């Protein structure tokens, strides 16, 4: 793994850790499964798994935040 990839992964982890308390407050959580070719693969846990609002949370919240703040990220996908 090169320095650029390591920096991207660290930035993703920092930002995910910032939103985690909001997800946990509602009984959910998020786990980073993999980051490959600019795509961040996440697993939604707890109340987030199967939640009707997960697409909004993921696309308009988490993905938008990562796209705006982490160079190299092109998408966030649930696994």
C-alpha positions, 0 to 999 in steps of 0.5 A, a space after each residue: 500500500 502506498 502513502 497516498 492510499 494510507 493517507 486516504 484510508 486514515 482520512 476516511 477512518 477519521 471522518 467515519 469516527 466523527 459520524 459514528 456517535 450519531 449513528 450509535 445514538 439511534 442504535 446503529 453503527 458503521 464498519 469500514 470493510 475495505 477501501 479499494 480503487 476509491 470505493 469505500 465499502 462499509 457495513 451498516 450495523 444495529 438499527 442501521 441495518 435495514 433502516 428505511 433511511 439508510 440510503 439517505 444517511 449513506 448517500 447524502 450524509 456519509 458519501 457526500 462528506 467523504 467525497 468533499 473531504 477525502 481526495 480519491 474517494 469516488 463512492 461509498 457502497 454497503 456490503 
